[in-house]
């Protein structure tokens, strides 16, 4: 964490997606790069013993960032360096780079990124709304991905996250409407709020065996998701975690889960079978916690569940099934 704090201190932080005016200058002198294969419009700053890329007015379709400038390693792509550069389609980030700053490529025209193998931190909004970005390979050194980093990347189809990744911020892949497959390696313990919110094409998710918590609306409105296997390490399923997953047909909640929060599986219109293996699992008693439709009672609309909730006799699952006014069954393997 000291390393991440150090490199965060180097960044020129921005508090919104607005870009700084062209007339604004940082305290350090800015240079144009020139040389073989390097666009002359690439700007940089010398910071102690390394180089920080600060901007680019390039009109090139393809940009190759050098690994070294003035005999010093290029280690950081600073905030908004390539933001809203619609002409750039391909970028090569050298292995010397360890950090990609806030909104570095926000709303750019990127379709392809060759990522540094040494990047440890992709900061907030780094690739947000890169709507033409199709594919990205994450390096094995990656430790953290910031808020909204890939939010709105509407062409991104597949994501494989490395085992080195330990920390995710909120909404990283939300509104990635072409995303069909996500694979986690071991390492991540929490899937934060809105991580895959409104990813309407998502059909395959492989969760890590280290996962402990799925937080609020993490998979909310993943309307193509038909099935998902929850790992035995999982303990908490958050508010609206899988709500409006209208293609989800069945779910097994492992014995490790001790808490299912309100509306976790609400409005899952295709859901027919819910197996809750922990007889003492705390399940929010709201009618919408597990529901696949609504019904009218005394002229009022309320959530209901017309499928089957499976659990041991005397379990909290049994109590929930009665709350939802539906039949209750007990599979042999849970008795």
Buried (B, 14 or more C-beta within 10 A) or exposed (E): EEEBEEBBEBBBEBEEBEBBEEEEEEEEEEBBBEEEEBBEBBBBBBBEEBBBBBBBEBEBEEBBBBBEBEEBBBBBBBBBBBBBBEEBBBBBBBBBBBBBBBBBBBBBBBBBBBBBBBBBBBBBBBBBBBBBBBEBEBBEBBBBBBBBBBBBBBBBBBBEBBBBBEBBBBBBBBBBBBBBBBBBBEBBBBBBBBBBBBBBBBBBBBBBEBBBBBBBBBBBBBBBBBEBEBBEBBBBBBBBBBBBBBBBBBBBBBBBBEBBBBBBBBBBBEBBBBBBBBBEBEBBEBBBBBBBEBBEEEEEEEBBBBBBBBBBEEBBBBBBBEBBEBEBEBEEEBE
